[in-house]
Amino acid sequence: MDKQLNPLALSAENLVTLLQKAGYRAMTLELLQEDIDGGVPVNADGTISLVKYMAWLIREVNGNGDNESSQTAAE
């Protein structure tokens, strides 16, 4: 992991390492890729904002990012 990190532009590897060191021991590059495939915003250069990722996770946990929940509520 780099000595100085920009939390708004982390490589996938650095983000996974940071989250693991913060206590999310089960975090892997594969899980992060699944989240990216599920809609996590990625910067144009391929880096990921920790802030945007955490906001995305909160929306997912609260059901605000789930298209099925949105469709069910609209019906």
C-alpha positions, 0 to 999 in steps of 0.5 A: 500500500502506498505511504500516502493515499488519496481517499478520493482516488484509490486503486482497487488493491489499495482500497481492499487493503485499507478496508481489510486493515480497518476491520473488514477482513473478508474483503477481497478484490473479487468482492470489490469487483462484484460491487463495481459490477453492481454499480459502485462509481469508478473514476475515469482513471479506474480508481475508486473514491472511498467516500463514494463507495461508502455512500453506495454501500449505505444506500445498498444496506438501506435498500435505496440502491436496489432496483427491485425495491424501487420497482416494488414500491412503485407498483 
